[in-house]
Amino acid sequence: IYRVRTCAGIFQRNLKNCVGATDLLTNQTFGEDEQECLFQQLNSVNPMKYRSVPSYRWLSSKHECEWAGIRCDDDGNVRVIDLSGQNMRGNLPAEFKELRFLQSLMLSWNRLTGTIPEEYGSMQYLVNFEVGFNELTGTLPMWTETRNLQLFNVGSNSLSGTIPSFFKNMVNLGGLHLFDNAFGGPIPDFIGDVSNLKHVRLHRNFLTGTLPTTLGRLNPVELNLSKLQLSGPLPSEMGNMVGMKSLRLQSTPFDGIIPEEFYNMTGLKRLDIFDSSLSGTLSTNIGRMIDLRALRINNNKFSGPLPVELGDLPRLGELWVHGNQFDGAVPLEVCSLKELASLGVVHADCLPMNSTGIVQTSCDCCNTCCNAETKMCTPVSE
């Protein structure tokens, strides 16, 4: 049986010559060769953060299964390493591949640098890989054997390159978090083949091209494609994602209309498409989205009247429609939602325009009124 003592060997090798790494409990400073330094503060991990089980500092004389953040199975195999939020520095040790029964590697919210080791691609039992909110660089390596992954989270680093094809082999992948990096290129067509995806966060990258129609094969709960460099229309196939709860497409320059099929997502709670270039009218089918809590479509090119069917949304809490070309008035049916205590925020272009003195969209229940010409907004006094 592959025992956990491998874990001790890994870190004793990597820590023995580590300059500037200080044990926060003993004030001991380690060796002099900074080149050898990986995970400078592992033996300073504070067991007080792990009160649920008796735990000890890393590299203590205790068995590794008792170290803070380590969880083992009954045979003494390391199954979980959770060292999130420990302010650790250094690179990801390639030697983690030797922990061949490891299922969860959680190292988010540290200050790790360097690249993601290609060697991790041999970890057949790995289910969760979480290294978000670090300072990692480079591209995503080609992993070939990690087909059991359920969560891949590298969000908020400095990674680059394109979205690699190995994801299409991860049939159990439920969470794909690549947000807040420097990934470029298109969203690949094969994303529609990763059939179990439920949480997709690709926002704040440099992804380009158009949205693939294959997205419609997915049925996620959450899809965040905001602040990208995508363009073109919204595929009607996205209306097949009837399990969607949160759809965030804001600050990405989509154009064209909202397809009628979108309104098939009747369980949607949050729809953000503001700061884009969409046009056309808002369909009366919006009234089918009875779970909608937030509808933010401001700063587009929508026109025509606001449909009275907005008043059929009993849970609507936020409605942002300013910065468009809607005419007429915010329907009284919408304002009546305030009497139900559900609707709390309404923003519309209800200030007179400078050139004509005409109000583009009158509103009796707005919290904030905006000027359709200047885009300046002013809170409404109660």
Stockholm file with secondary structure:
# STOCKHOLM 1.0

chainA/1-382         IYRVRTCAGIFQRNLKNCVGATDLLTNQTFGEDEQECLFQQLNSVNPMKYRSVPSYRWLSSKHECEWAGIRCDDDGNVRVIDLSGQNMRGNLPAEFKELRFLQSLMLSWNRLTGTIPEEYGSMQYLVNFEVGFNELTGTLPMWTETRNLQLFNVGSNSLSGTIPSFFKNMVNLGGLHLFDNAFGGPIPDFIGDVSNLKHVRLHRNFLTGTLPTTLGRLNPVELNLSKLQLSGPLPSEMGNMVGMKSLRLQSTPFDGIIPEEFYNMTGLKRLDIFDSSLSGTLSTNIGRMIDLRALRINNNKFSGPLPVELGDLPRLGELWVHGNQFDGAVPLEVCSLKELASLGVVHADCLPMNSTGIVQTSCDCCNTCCNAETKMCTPVSE
#=GR chainA/1-382 SS CCCTHHHHHHHHHHHTTCTTCBCTTTCCBCCSCGGGCSSTTGGGCCGGGCTTSCCBCTTSSSCGGGBTTEEECTTSCEEEEECTTSCCEEECCGGGGGCTTCCEEECCSSEEESCCCGGGGGCTTCCEEECCSSCCEEECCCCSSCTTCSEEECCSSEEEECCCGGGGGCTTCCEEECCSSEEEEECCGGGGGCTTCCEEECCSSEEESCCCGGGGGCCCSEEECCSCCCCBCCCGGGGGCTTCCEEECTTSCBEECCCGGGGGCTTCCEEECCSSEEEECCCGGGGGCTTCCEEECCSSEEEEECCGGGGGCTTCCEEECCSSEEESBCCHHHHHHHHTTCCCEEEECCSBCTTTCCBSSBCSSCSEEECTTTCCEEECCC
#=GC SS_cons         CCCTHHHHHHHHHHHTTCTTCBCTTTCCBCCSCGGGCSSTTGGGCCGGGCTTSCCBCTTSSSCGGGBTTEEECTTSCEEEEECTTSCCEEECCGGGGGCTTCCEEECCSSEEESCCCGGGGGCTTCCEEECCSSCCEEECCCCSSCTTCSEEECCSSEEEECCCGGGGGCTTCCEEECCSSEEEEECCGGGGGCTTCCEEECCSSEEESCCCGGGGGCCCSEEECCSCCCCBCCCGGGGGCTTCCEEECTTSCBEECCCGGGGGCTTCCEEECCSSEEEECCCGGGGGCTTCCEEECCSSEEEEECCGGGGGCTTCCEEECCSSEEESBCCHHHHHHHHTTCCCEEEECCSBCTTTCCBSSBCSSCSEEECTTTCCEEECCC
//
